[in-house]
Amino acid sequence: MALVIPDVLEESCSTRQALERLAAKWRVLVIYALLAGPQRHAELRRRLPDITQKVLTETLRGMESDGLVERRVLKETAPQHVEYSLTALGKTLQEPLAAICDWAAAQAASR
């Protein structure tokens, strides 16, 4: 079976659109953090200490909108408790991201 390489230079290319969504600075790191299981906002902030609260909130909202993350309210009354987890779609990124990690480790070892 021949490898089909999409024309990612075309704006309408679905691969390009996916890459643009995933290429946002924090998205891949949030995915990695959530691969460990559901976490609350504060837990994610501890795992990603360089991200601001505002940027984490915006990132999670965008990922929820894209169907990668699910937001679950644990407690409705103030202060509200919410946890975030990967959706089935978000979990499908585990294998491609693992391949990138393997590639990066191989490149680092060959230096």
C-alpha positions as CSV (number, residue, x, y, z in Angstrom):
1,M,0.0,0.0,0.0
2,A,1.5,3.3,-1.1
3,L,1.9,6.1,1.5
4,V,-0.5,9.0,0.6
5,I,1.0,12.3,1.6
6,P,-1.7,15.0,1.9
7,D,-1.1,18.5,0.6
8,V,-0.8,20.2,3.9
9,L,0.0,23.5,2.2
10,E,-3.6,23.7,1.1
11,E,-5.7,25.5,3.6
12,S,-8.6,23.1,3.2
13,C,-6.5,20.1,3.9
14,S,-7.9,18.2,7.0
15,T,-4.4,17.2,8.0
16,R,-3.3,20.8,8.0
17,Q,-6.3,21.8,10.1
18,A,-5.5,19.0,12.6
19,L,-1.8,20.1,12.8
20,E,-2.8,23.7,13.3
21,R,-5.0,22.7,16.3
22,L,-2.4,20.4,17.8
23,A,0.5,22.7,17.2
24,A,-0.7,25.3,19.7
25,K,2.0,25.6,22.4
26,W,0.3,23.8,25.3
27,R,-2.2,21.4,23.7
28,V,0.2,18.4,23.3
29,L,1.5,18.9,26.8
30,V,-2.1,19.0,28.2
31,I,-2.8,15.8,26.3
32,Y,0.2,14.1,27.8
33,A,-0.8,15.2,31.3
34,L,-4.4,13.9,30.7
35,L,-3.1,10.5,29.5
36,A,-2.5,9.8,33.2
37,G,-6.3,10.1,33.7
38,P,-8.9,12.7,34.7
39,Q,-7.5,15.8,36.5
40,R,-8.7,18.9,38.0
41,H,-7.5,22.4,36.9
42,A,-5.1,22.8,39.9
43,E,-3.6,19.4,39.2
44,L,-2.9,20.3,35.6
45,R,-1.3,23.6,36.7
46,R,1.0,21.7,39.0
47,R,2.0,19.3,36.2
48,L,2.5,22.3,33.8
49,P,4.0,24.9,36.1
50,D,4.9,27.4,33.2
51,I,1.3,27.7,32.0
52,T,-0.8,30.6,33.3
53,Q,-4.2,29.9,34.7
54,K,-5.8,32.0,31.9
55,V,-3.9,30.1,29.1
56,L,-4.7,26.7,30.7
57,T,-8.4,27.6,30.8
58,E,-8.4,28.9,27.2
59,T,-6.5,25.7,26.1
60,L,-8.9,23.4,27.8
61,R,-11.9,25.2,26.4
62,G,-10.5,25.0,22.9
63,M,-9.7,21.4,23.3
64,E,-13.2,20.7,24.7
65,S,-14.7,22.6,21.6
66,D,-12.5,20.4,19.3
67,G,-13.8,17.2,21.0
68,L,-10.5,16.2,22.6
69,V,-11.3,17.0,26.2
70,E,-14.3,16.4,28.3
71,R,-15.2,18.7,31.2
72,R,-17.1,17.1,34.1
73,V,-18.6,19.1,36.9
74,L,-18.1,17.2,40.2
75,K,-19.7,19.8,42.5
76,E,-22.2,22.4,41.3
77,T,-22.1,24.7,44.3
78,A,-19.4,27.2,44.9
79,P,-16.6,26.6,44.8
80,Q,-17.3,24.5,41.8
81,H,-15.2,21.4,41.3
82,V,-14.5,20.3,37.7
83,E,-12.2,17.7,36.2
84,Y,-11.0,17.2,32.7
85,S,-10.3,14.0,30.8
86,L,-9.5,13.0,27.3
87,T,-12.4,11.9,25.2
88,A,-12.2,8.8,23.0
89,L,-11.0,11.1,20.2
90,G,-8.3,12.6,22.5
91,K,-7.1,9.2,23.5
92,T,-6.5,8.3,19.8
93,L,-3.6,10.8,19.9
94,Q,-1.6,8.6,22.4
95,E,-0.1,6.3,19.7
96,P,1.0,9.1,17.3
97,L,2.4,11.1,20.2
98,A,4.3,8.1,21.5
99,A,5.8,7.7,18.0
100,I,7.0,11.3,18.2
101,C,8.6,10.7,21.6
102,D,10.3,7.6,20.2
103,W,11.6,9.6,17.3
104,A,12.9,12.4,19.6
105,A,14.6,9.9,21.9
106,A,16.3,8.2,19.0
107,Q,17.5,11.6,17.6
108,A,18.8,12.6,21.1
109,A,20.7,9.3,21.4
110,S,22.3,9.6,18.0
111,R,23.9,12.9,18.9
